[in-house]
Amino acid sequence: MEIRDILTPDCTSCAVQGTSKKRILEIISQLAAQKLPDIDQTDILTSLLSREKLGSTGIGNGIALPHGRLQGIDKVLAILITCKPAIAFDAIDNCPVDIFFAILVPEEQAQGHLQTLATIATRLSDKEVLKVLRKCETDGQLYEAIIG
């Protein structure tokens, strides 16, 4: 799986003003709802918040991988957001987060979901990729940086 298979330029947003964990998840839900007209934005947010209640998806190094399962979708959808300044997200290293790569998966695709997260985590473990992502000033630059 390639990141370009699940992420489109219009689901990429650079330098978002996020003030809290909930606000960032709301922004992710808004972007996703534009791509999923048959899914209510509230359902998307509920899915993301439910997963966060199990434990933060902040994986350290300023990165979070919010994710959730949704009924009524047939393929994985990704959203990439950077925010300035970084925000508290209860990350595993207790550091603020400024890169959010969210995925929404069909409810019945649990195994594919884990593989997708692993692919994204591998890409985001590259320090050079992170440097470039953090320097991006436009949505287009951010998209190009992540798809490599």
C-alpha positions as CSV (number, residue, x, y, z in Angstrom):
1,M,0.0,0.0,0.0
2,E,1.2,3.5,-0.9
3,I,0.3,6.6,1.0
4,R,-1.0,8.1,-2.2
5,D,-3.6,5.3,-2.4
6,I,-5.4,6.6,0.7
7,L,-4.4,10.3,0.9
8,T,-5.5,12.9,-1.6
9,P,-4.3,16.6,-1.8
10,D,-7.7,17.9,-0.6
11,C,-7.3,15.8,2.6
12,T,-4.1,17.6,3.5
13,S,-4.0,20.7,5.5
14,C,-0.9,22.7,6.5
15,A,-0.4,25.0,9.6
16,V,-3.8,24.5,11.0
17,Q,-4.6,26.5,14.2
18,G,-5.5,23.7,16.6
19,T,-6.0,24.7,20.2
20,S,-6.8,21.3,21.7
21,K,-6.9,17.6,21.1
22,K,-10.7,17.7,20.5
23,R,-10.4,20.7,18.1
24,I,-7.8,18.8,16.0
25,L,-10.1,15.8,15.8
26,E,-13.0,18.1,14.8
27,I,-10.9,19.5,12.0
28,I,-10.0,16.0,10.8
29,S,-13.7,15.1,11.0
30,Q,-14.7,18.1,8.9
31,L,-12.1,17.2,6.2
32,A,-13.2,13.6,6.2
33,A,-16.9,14.5,6.0
34,Q,-16.2,16.5,2.8
35,K,-14.9,13.3,1.2
36,L,-17.6,11.0,2.7
37,P,-20.9,12.8,2.0
38,D,-22.9,9.8,3.2
39,I,-21.3,9.8,6.6
40,D,-22.2,12.3,9.3
41,Q,-19.4,14.4,10.6
42,T,-20.5,13.6,14.2
43,D,-20.1,9.9,13.5
44,I,-16.5,10.4,12.3
45,L,-15.7,12.5,15.3
46,T,-17.3,9.9,17.6
47,S,-15.2,7.2,16.1
48,L,-12.0,9.1,16.5
49,L,-12.8,10.1,20.1
50,S,-13.8,6.6,21.0
51,R,-10.4,5.3,19.9
52,E,-8.6,8.1,21.9
53,K,-10.5,7.0,25.0
54,L,-8.7,3.6,24.7
55,G,-5.4,5.4,24.8
56,S,-3.7,8.3,23.1
57,T,-2.7,7.8,19.5
58,G,0.2,10.2,20.0
59,I,3.2,8.0,19.2
60,G,5.9,10.4,20.2
61,N,8.3,12.8,18.3
62,G,5.4,15.3,17.8
63,I,3.3,12.7,15.8
64,A,-0.2,11.3,16.3
65,L,-2.0,8.7,14.3
66,P,-5.7,9.2,15.1
67,H,-7.8,6.4,13.6
68,G,-11.2,5.0,13.7
69,R,-13.5,2.5,12.0
70,L,-16.7,3.6,10.2
71,Q,-19.7,1.8,8.9
72,G,-20.7,2.8,5.4
73,I,-17.3,3.4,3.8
74,D,-15.7,0.9,1.4
75,K,-12.1,2.1,1.4
76,V,-9.5,3.7,3.7
77,L,-9.4,7.4,3.9
78,A,-6.4,9.4,5.2
79,I,-6.2,13.0,6.5
80,L,-2.8,14.7,7.1
81,I,-2.7,17.9,9.1
82,T,0.1,19.9,10.6
83,C,-0.6,22.5,13.3
84,K,1.3,25.5,14.6
85,P,1.9,25.7,17.4
86,A,2.1,22.0,18.5
87,I,-0.6,21.0,21.0
88,A,-0.9,18.8,24.0
89,F,-2.2,15.4,22.8
90,D,-1.3,13.0,25.7
91,A,1.4,11.5,23.5
92,I,3.4,8.6,24.8
93,D,6.5,10.9,25.3
94,N,4.4,13.7,26.9
95,C,5.6,16.1,24.1
96,P,3.2,18.3,22.1
97,V,2.1,17.1,18.7
98,D,2.2,19.0,15.4
99,I,1.8,16.2,12.8
100,F,-1.5,14.3,12.6
101,F,-2.0,11.5,10.2
102,A,-5.5,10.2,10.6
103,I,-7.0,7.2,9.0
104,L,-10.6,6.0,8.8
105,V,-11.2,2.5,7.8
106,P,-14.2,0.4,6.9
107,E,-15.5,-1.3,10.0
108,E,-14.8,-4.8,8.7
109,Q,-11.2,-4.2,7.7
110,A,-9.3,-4.6,11.0
111,Q,-6.3,-6.3,9.6
112,G,-5.8,-3.9,6.7
113,H,-6.1,-1.1,9.3
114,L,-3.1,-2.4,11.2
115,Q,-1.0,-2.7,8.0
116,T,-1.9,0.8,7.0
117,L,-0.9,2.2,10.4
118,A,2.4,0.4,10.1
119,T,3.1,1.8,6.6
120,I,2.4,5.4,7.9
121,A,4.4,4.9,11.1
122,T,7.4,3.7,9.0
123,R,7.2,6.8,6.7
124,L,6.9,9.1,9.7
125,S,9.9,7.5,11.5
126,D,12.2,9.0,8.9
127,K,13.8,12.1,10.5
128,E,14.3,13.7,7.1
129,V,10.7,13.3,6.1
130,L,9.7,14.9,9.4
131,K,12.0,17.9,8.9
132,V,10.5,18.5,5.4
133,L,6.9,18.1,6.7
134,R,7.5,20.6,9.5
135,K,9.0,23.2,7.0
136,C,6.0,23.0,4.6
137,E,4.0,26.2,4.2
138,T,1.2,25.0,1.8
139,D,-1.2,22.1,1.6
140,G,0.4,21.1,-1.7
141,Q,3.9,21.0,-0.3
142,L,2.7,18.9,2.6
143,Y,1.0,16.4,0.3
144,E,4.1,16.1,-1.9
145,A,6.4,15.7,1.1
146,I,4.4,12.8,2.6
147,I,3.9,10.8,-0.6
148,G,7.6,11.2,-1.4
